[in-house]
Amino acid sequence: MESMMDLQQKLKMDKILLRLQSPDSDERRWAIYDLDTYESSDIIDILANSIQDENRAVREAASEILEIQASDICTPKLIPLLGSQRIEDRNVT
């Protein structure tokens, strides 16, 4: 059975994931910063996807959090972006 703390963390993560789908770029950016409290392995895929966001501030927020996280986990997720056709993706990585 999940502990109350685990359940609260899951509910918080669900809210963050919903905010990441917001049409408001500021909401998406702050949701990225809220991910910083989670373990690297739980958020790397989310951050790698956010690096490809259409908004520069969201991309930069994701790169800031990725910089804080363990690079050995991040690197395999970021390497494919280096070959992206979008210059914005390559510049952030």
C-alpha positions in Angstrom: 0.0 0.0 0.0 1.3 3.4 -0.9 2.2 5.8 1.9 0.4 9.1 2.2 3.5 11.0 1.2 3.9 8.9 -2.0 0.3 9.6 -2.9 0.7 13.3 -2.3 3.8 13.3 -4.5 2.0 11.5 -7.3 -0.9 13.9 -7.1 1.5 16.9 -7.3 3.2 15.3 -10.3 -0.1 14.8 -12.0 -0.8 18.6 -11.5 2.6 19.5 -12.9 2.0 17.3 -16.0 -1.3 19.1 -16.6 0.4 22.5 -16.3 3.0 21.4 -18.8 0.2 21.1 -21.4 -1.1 24.6 -20.7 -1.3 27.0 -23.7 0.2 29.6 -21.3 4.0 29.5 -21.6 4.6 31.0 -18.2 2.5 28.2 -16.6 4.6 25.6 -18.5 7.8 27.4 -17.4 6.9 27.4 -13.7 5.8 23.8 -14.0 9.3 22.9 -15.2 10.8 24.6 -12.1 8.5 22.7 -9.9 10.0 19.5 -11.2 13.3 20.3 -9.5 12.1 18.6 -6.3 11.8 15.2 -8.0 14.5 12.5 -8.6 16.4 12.8 -11.8 15.2 9.5 -13.1 11.5 10.6 -12.7 11.8 13.8 -14.7 14.5 13.4 -17.3 12.0 12.4 -20.1 9.7 15.3 -19.2 12.6 17.7 -19.3 13.9 16.3 -22.6 10.5 16.9 -24.1 10.3 20.4 -22.7 13.6 21.2 -24.3 11.6 21.1 -27.6 8.9 23.5 -26.4 8.0 26.3 -28.8 8.7 29.0 -26.2 12.3 30.0 -25.4 11.7 30.6 -21.7 10.3 27.1 -21.3 13.3 25.6 -23.1 15.7 27.5 -21.0 13.9 26.5 -17.8 14.2 22.8 -18.8 17.9 23.2 -19.6 18.5 24.9 -16.2 16.9 21.9 -14.4 18.7 19.4 -16.6 22.0 21.2 -15.8 21.3 20.6 -12.1 20.4 16.9 -12.6 23.0 14.1 -13.0 24.6 14.3 -16.4 25.0 10.6 -16.8 21.2 10.2 -16.8 20.6 13.3 -19.0 23.2 12.7 -21.8 21.4 9.8 -23.5 18.2 11.7 -23.6 19.8 14.9 -25.1 22.1 13.4 -27.8 19.2 12.8 -30.2 18.3 16.5 -30.0 21.7 17.5 -31.4 20.6 16.2 -34.8 17.3 18.1 -34.6 16.2 20.1 -37.6 15.1 22.9 -35.3 17.9 25.2 -34.5 16.3 26.1 -31.1 16.6 22.5 -30.0 20.3 22.3 -30.9 21.1 25.6 -29.3 19.7 24.7 -25.9 21.5 21.3 -25.9 
